[in-house]
Amino acid sequence: MNFPHAAVVGLGFMGRTHIQSLRRLGVQIGGILGSDREKSERFGHQLGISRVYADFNEILADPAIGVVHLCTPNHLHYPLAKSALQAGKHVICEKPLALNTTESLELARLADQHNLVAAVNYNLRFYPLVQEARARIQAGEIGEARLFHGGYLQDWLFLPSDWNWRLEPEQGGELRVVSDIGTHWMDMASWLTGLQITAVMADLSTFLPYRRKPLHAVETFAGKLAADDQAEQTPIHTEDTACILLAFSNGARGALTLSQISAGRKNYFWWEISGSRASLRWDQENPNQLWVGQRDQPNQIVIKDPALMHPEARPFADFPGGHAEGYPDTFVQLFRQVYCAVRDNAIRSAAFPSFADGHRQIALCSAIQQSAREKRWVELTD
Ligand SMILES: NC(=O)c1ccc[n+]([C@@H]2O[C@H](COP(=O)([O-])OP(=O)(O)OC[C@H]3O[C@@H](n4cnc5c(N)ncnc54)[C@H](O)[C@@H]3O)[C@@H](O)[C@H]2O)c1
């Protein structure tokens, strides 16, 4: 049986990435929707996609579409995901799932009521060696997790002239680095270890209280190449950096550093976990190596080679050893989970990040915001 057809909404950085990945998987793009009809038609023409929808309702009414991909700015995730599920469409929503816990809880409950895919694109779980790390942790190879630390550092919002919709709370939400990149890290920490983050202590800082907002829209990561033409001085209320202490459900402790203003750090997502038997370390800018730290024998560098990986992790490597896999491949792996689950009617058992996982991240964001405001540890209630 064939895969269901996809509609992609939002045609920026993520929209393009979703389309490329769907095509690699063999999924047909039934149509696209951008914010501007003329631009979307040009975009469709470049990519050989003939159907450009006039609005979201046209997608919902199109019986040819099985899965809707939401690649818009954050504030649109909740209304679009809600109406897509209500119309009986499967949804892959970009992270963060929503702007607050009222929205994300409603979406998680709605997803629970339907036999539909409701996935949040925490794609970084799908690096082959991240899957390998999880398999090793589940097999008890590092023992009991004690310390989980790391960070996610970028520099694309380093200058006061760097601008993006994420800086505007109405579109991005009241938090920026925490919800934009921090939730990727926290999602991975829980998913790798099987442990929940139960309490947080956070310090948030805004080092650039004013930025120059261009009078035209700037696509993600495009600011560095854009001419600094007409712009207006704009106050910024979202954080440039975050330092967060974490407590995990087994008593393990953690520390997370986040920044979008760290010169030279492009997409530096890394973590290290210290267990009672061994340690593991991984870094997204060098994703085909996993460090194993040991006390009584030499440390190891495990390379990405499906032939040498745990059987549970092996299906997530599409290329043999010595053939690097990276960021774009993680989308293909996640989408494969979704489209196979829909095709095979195996949604409940499929291995994709769910709306419940997405809601958990929004609850963490809310606790982090409260902790920073009240300068104290905040426990998560459920
Ligand atoms: N999973 C990841 O690794 C990852 C990476 C980057 C971004 N994201 C997420 O993807 C989403 C999009 O981010 P981006 O970086 O692609 O932003 P972007 O600005 O590059 O693209 C967003 C696009 O949405 C369009 N848009 C705005 N309103 C719309 C509407 N009503 N209908 C249709 N299109 C509309 C904009 O014109 C723009 O082209 C965000 O939620 C972001 O957090 C995820």
The ligand as a Tripos MOL2 file, in Angstrom:
@<TRIPOS>MOLECULE
LIG
   44    48     1     0     0
SMALL
NO_CHARGES

@<TRIPOS>ATOM
      1 N1         12.8490   20.7020   14.1550 N.am      1 LIG1
      2 C1         13.7950   21.5820   13.8850 C.2       1 LIG1
      3 O1         14.9710   21.2450   13.8710 O.2       1 LIG1
      4 C2         13.4110   23.0010   13.5790 C.ar      1 LIG1
      5 C3         14.3610   23.8920   13.0320 C.ar      1 LIG1
      6 C4         13.9420   25.1820   12.7150 C.ar      1 LIG1
      7 C5         12.6410   25.5770   12.9650 C.ar      1 LIG1
      8 N2         11.7580   24.7130   13.5230 N.ar      1 LIG1
      9 C6         10.3570   25.1280   13.7690 C.3       1 LIG1
     10 O2          9.6920   25.2280   12.5110 O.3       1 LIG1
     11 C7          8.7520   26.2940   12.5160 C.3       1 LIG1
     12 C8          9.0640   27.2380   11.3570 C.3       1 LIG1
     13 O3         10.3450   27.7710   11.5600 O.3       1 LIG1
     14 P1         11.2710   28.2180   10.3260 P.3       1 LIG1
     15 O4         12.6350   28.3000   10.9050 O.co2     1 LIG1
     16 O5         11.0320   27.3670    9.1610 O.co2     1 LIG1
     17 O6         10.7010   29.6910   10.0670 O.3       1 LIG1
     18 P2         10.7200   30.5030    8.6850 P.3       1 LIG1
     19 O7         10.4590   31.8980    9.0580 O.co2     1 LIG1
     20 O8         11.9300   30.1680    7.9040 O.co2     1 LIG1
     21 O9          9.4530   29.8990    7.9100 O.3       1 LIG1
     22 C9          8.1250   30.0790    8.3640 C.3       1 LIG1
     23 C10         7.2570   30.2580    7.1290 C.3       1 LIG1
     24 O10         5.8780   30.2590    7.5260 O.3       1 LIG1
     25 C11         5.2010   31.1860    6.6890 C.3       1 LIG1
     26 N3          3.9110   31.5520    7.2590 N.ar      1 LIG1
     27 C12         3.6340   32.5110    8.1910 C.ar      1 LIG1
     28 N4          2.3130   32.5730    8.4200 N.ar      1 LIG1
     29 C13         1.7320   31.6390    7.6190 C.ar      1 LIG1
     30 C14         0.3840   31.2270    7.3990 C.ar      1 LIG1
     31 N5         -0.6430   31.7860    8.0400 N.pl3     1 LIG1
     32 N6          0.1600   30.2360    6.4910 N.ar      1 LIG1
     33 C15         1.1800   29.6650    5.8210 C.ar      1 LIG1
     34 N7          2.4780   30.0210    5.9880 N.ar      1 LIG1
     35 C16         2.7490   30.9830    6.8820 C.ar      1 LIG1
     36 C17         6.1850   32.3470    6.5630 C.3       1 LIG1
     37 O11         5.9070   33.1500    5.4430 O.3       1 LIG1
     38 C18         7.5040   31.5950    6.4110 C.3       1 LIG1
     39 O12         7.8090   31.3270    5.0630 O.3       1 LIG1
     40 C19         8.8610   26.9520   13.8880 C.3       1 LIG1
     41 O13         7.8510   26.4780   14.7160 O.3       1 LIG1
     42 C20        10.2290   26.5000   14.4040 C.3       1 LIG1
     43 O14        10.2970   26.4090   15.8160 O.3       1 LIG1
     44 C21        12.1230   23.4440   13.8150 C.ar      1 LIG1
@<TRIPOS>BOND
     1     1     2 1
     2     2     3 2
     3     2     4 1
     4     4     5 ar
     5     4    44 ar
     6     5     6 ar
     7     6     7 ar
     8     7     8 ar
     9     8     9 1
    10     8    44 ar
    11     9    10 1
    12     9    42 1
    13    10    11 1
    14    11    12 1
    15    11    40 1
    16    12    13 1
    17    13    14 1
    18    14    15 2
    19    14    16 1
    20    14    17 1
    21    17    18 1
    22    18    19 2
    23    18    20 1
    24    18    21 1
    25    21    22 1
    26    22    23 1
    27    23    24 1
    28    23    38 1
    29    24    25 1
    30    25    26 1
    31    25    36 1
    32    26    27 ar
    33    26    35 ar
    34    27    28 ar
    35    28    29 ar
    36    29    30 ar
    37    29    35 ar
    38    30    31 1
    39    30    32 ar
    40    32    33 ar
    41    33    34 ar
    42    34    35 ar
    43    36    37 1
    44    36    38 1
    45    38    39 1
    46    40    41 1
    47    40    42 1
    48    42    43 1
@<TRIPOS>SUBSTRUCTURE
     1 LIG1         1 GROUP 0 **** ****
